[in-house]
Amino acid sequence: MGDILLSPRESIQNAIGLKMRNFRQWCSPHGIRDLRSWKTRQLQASIVVSKSKMIDNVEEMLRKIAETDNAGAIGDDDNSGTSVYLPVMIIALAATQNPPEQDVVIGRSDWLACVIPSDPLGRVVQIRCTPVAYRCQVAFFASNDHAAESISNQFCSFFKSEQKRAFKVNYDLGYAGEHIVRDAWDFRVIENTLYPDTADVSIPNVSAVTIDFTIVGNEPTVVGLGHPDDDVTDTGEPDGSIPPGLPPVTGGRLPDEALNAVVTQADVIDEGANSRTRLKADKETGTITQTYVNMDGGEL
């Protein structure tokens, strides 16, 4: 077994972090020295993904960042120790209580047999997907109002672009030996959920702005790729978990061997010639051979 698979939430956090990197390279400093510093500084001290519980608590966001050695993380030995560089962008992500509407994201509750394109073994697996929505909050802290206002305006403009609103989330689905099988799924920012606002951090000379938005997409569940949870995903109630005296609830998925069963021999009958053509396939090599036999099974 290879590296630990990322959870769906971790995969989405990575995708949002990449989208914020895209925004950082896209926006302009507009002659504001602080913003130029933010764009050119090492990423670790410019963009941070925080815990979901910090959403709507910008003071706590800034305090937690200030308690870490941001200077040391980027090799700035002159300012090592607890520190924070301004400007800094912090992103918090929280699942919404209600899933997206059917006309926004269409999921699938029933299993569908398919092959994941990135699986080097080309296995037949089963897949279903669940519509999900996440509330994202971006907090931008700067030493002056001009920088905070410029970022807020440009951020909203960034997501006016249909191209920029759409992005990919790479989910970890299972293994092929030591190799992790990943698949990219479409997510998008819902444009009419962009809510910019100013925030008070109770610190003199620190300006803050927050921008809330919602992202939606599908979260896949795939069985048959060796995910550690395959054994308890729709395979019936696990032994020892069934209440005494009650029959077990059965599962609804197919076992891997049934999904990947192949036909290795088939006969095509020619009744007029009183013979048949026999096709044989080698499961290991993929080689197909063809012979002609009579109706009694003897080769012609």
Disulfide bonds with the S-S distance in Angstrom:
none
